[in-house]
Amino acid sequence: MDDVKREKLLKIALMTIGAVFFAIYPLSLIWPSGWQWHSGHGQYYLQMICGIYAVLGAFLIAAARNPSEHRSLIAFTIWSSIVHAGIMSIQAIYDRQEIGHLVGDVPALLLVAAVLWYLSSAQQLRPVAVAQR
């Protein structure tokens, strides 16, 4: 895949992931066992995590304009998604009431990390104009 196509796909991925991060709250209402921890009993937790993901989503959408200038944000999203999924996996295995997360938000976060990692390797994050010289 050439640099121009990869950057275009990265921009689409950033916009899509950002929009999905805005949808965390509705997803938790539609499928609570896959997206909402503690069977919805932690309303403060849910509000907090939705707020954090909404802000991250807004920044990812903004980063889509020029991904090469937002390497650290993209790297943060990749690594925080991996760590978040890892912690949730352990907790879901330990607390069988949360097992739905192993087919809900855990794979979703790993998919986010994999897509962003694939589309934004260090070589690919340089500005396209420089890459074409």
N, C-alpha and C positions, 0 to 999 in steps of 0.2 A: 504494500500500500504506500503510495507516495505521500509526501509531507502535506501537500495541499488537501488531499482527500482526508487524511488523518485529522488535520486541524478542523476541517468542516464537520467531521463526525464527532470530534471532541466538543465543538460548540453546541451541536445538537444534544449530545449527552449531558452537558452542563445545564442546558435549558430544561431538559426533561427531568433530570435528577432534582434540580432546584424546584420545579413545579411539584414533583412527587413529595418532596420534603414539606411543601406547603400543605399537602393533603394528609399528613400524618393524623391529624385529629379526625377527619371524616373516615379514614381507614380504620381507626380504632373504634369507631361507632359501628361500622359495617361488619367488621370481623374482630371483635374484642379479644378472643383467645389467641389470635395471631399477631395482634398489634398493641394490645393494652395489658400492662402488667398488673398483677394483683387483682384480677377480675374487676378492674375499674374502681376499686376501693381507695386508691391513692389519687384523689382528684388534684391535689397540689402537684404531685409528681407529673401527672399527665399534662397539666397546664405548663409546667416548667419545661418538659421535654419537647412539647409542641412549639413553645416559644423559641427554644434553642434551634430546633430544626427549621422553623420558619425563617429565622435570621440567616442561618447557613444557606437555606434555599435562595434567599434574596441575593446573597453574595455570590453564589454559584451562577445565578442568572446574569448578574453583572459581569462576572469573570468570563462569560461566554463571548463577550465582545472582543477580548484579546487574551486568550488563555496563557500565552507565554509570559504575560506580565503578572500572572496570578499563580505561579508555580507553588508557592508555599500554601496557599489556600487549597489547591487541588491535592497536594501531598497531605495536608491535614485531613481532608475529607477521606482520602484513601486509608490512612493509618488509623484515624479515629473510628472509621467504619469497621475495620478489622478488629480493633480492640473491643469495641462495643459488641460486635457479634460474638467474639470469643467469650466475653464475660456473660452475655445472655445465654450462650449455649451451655456453659457450666451451670448457671443458675436454673435453666429450664430442665436440665437433666437431674439436678438435685431436688428441685421442687416440681413434682409431677403435675401439679396444677398449671404450671406454665409451659408444658410440653408443646403446646400449639405454636410457640415461638420458633421452634425448630423447623417449621414449614411456613412461617410468616416472615417476621422482620429479620431473623437471623440470615436466611438466604438472600433476602432483599439487600441487606447491608453488604454481604459478601459480593453480590452482583455489582453493586455500586462501586466497590473497591476494585473489582476485577476490570470493569469497563474503563474506569478512569485510569487505572494503571496501564492497561493496554494502549489506550489512546494518548497517553501523556508521558511516555517514556522520556527520559532526560534529553535524548537526541531530538525527539519530536517537539519539545516545548520551546525550541528556539523560534524566533519570529519567522514566518513563512518567507518574507522578502529576503532575509539573510540566507535561509535554507536553499533558495533557488539560485543563488549566485554561483 
